[in-house]
Amino acid sequence: MGTTREQRLRREQFRAEAEQRVWRDFHAKLEAMETLEDALKLFSESPRPDAPGRSFYSNLGFFLRTFAPPFGSNRTERAVYLKFVRGLDRQGLLKPGALSVIEAAFAEAEQDGQYR
């Protein structure tokens, strides 16, 4: 016997609530990142595949590899990534001119419309 529509809706609601709980915790940790070590530590806390919030950690991993805005990231994530990379630049950890290239990619992502 298949699942009823009500059971499916309940599971979807539970998943959405779990995703929001993970987001709140992840976002607080993301905001607190100041060093590459902080970022790598946060990424190492990635939940297993298909777990609520996994996409946030996947986005972070993509960002750390490329310093480009992850497709599927939300506006808040991108703002924090940009704040983080600006901090790295202030610490002298980016090559000269790299920040302006990164900022341009983030500005383009904001105008793209394919991002959340």
N, C-alpha and C positions, 0 to 999 in steps of 0.2 A: 504494500500500500504506500502511495506517495505521500509527501508532506503536504499539509494543507497550506493554503495561502497565509493563514494567520500564523502558523509556525514559521514560515519563511520570513514574514514581516518581523516577527519577534527576533529571529536570528540576525536579520539585517540591522535592526535597531540596536541590539546588543553589540554588534560589531562596530557600528557608528559611535556608540558611547565609549567603547574601548579605545577606538581610534582617537577620540577627543581627549581621553585621559592620557594616552601616550603623548599626544601632541603637546599638552600643557607641560608635562615633565620634560620632554625633549626641547621645547622652546625655551624653557628656563635655563637649561644646560647650554643650549646654543648661544643664548644671550651672554652667558658667563664666560664663553671662550675668549681667551686673550692670546694664547700661543698655539703654535702648531701642535705641540704636545697635548694641549687641552683638546684640540679638535680630534686628534688621533685617538685619544682616550675615549671621547664620546663615541666616535665611530666604532670602536672596539666593543661597545655595549649593544651593538645591533641585535635586535631580536631575530629569531629564526625566520626563514622564509615563510610567507603567508601569515605571519603574526601581525596583529594590529600595530600600525606605526612603522612597519618595516620600510615603507616607501620614504619616510623622512630620513632614515639612516642611509638608505641607498642614494638619496639626493645628496646628502652630506659627503658620501664617498665619491660620487661623481665630481662634486665641487672641489674636493681636496685633490683629485687627480688632474683637473683641468682649469680650475679657477674660472669656470664658465657657469652661467646660470643653468641649473638642471632643468630639463624639460619636465613638466609636471610639478615643479615646485610652485608653492604659492607665493604671493607678493611678500608676505611677512618673512618667509624663509629667505627670499632673495635679498630683502633689506638687511637681514642679519648677516648674511654672507658678505654683502658689500661692506658693511660696518667692520666686520672681522678683517677683510682683506685690506681695508684702509688702515687698520691698526697694525697689520703686518708691515705695511709700507712705512708707517711712522717709526717702526722698530728697525727699519733699514733692511728688511728681509726680502724685499722685491727688487728686481732689476730696475734701473732707471727707465721710466716710461711705461713700465708694465701696468701700473695702476690705471693710467688713462685708457689703455687697451681693454682692461677688465671692466672699467666703468662703462665704456662704450658698448660692450657686449651686454651688460646688464640693462642699459638704457634701451637697447634694441629689443631685448626680451620683454620689457615693460610695454612696448608698443606692438609687439607681435600678435597678441590676442590668442595665441595657442597655449599660453600659460594660464594656470588657475589664478 
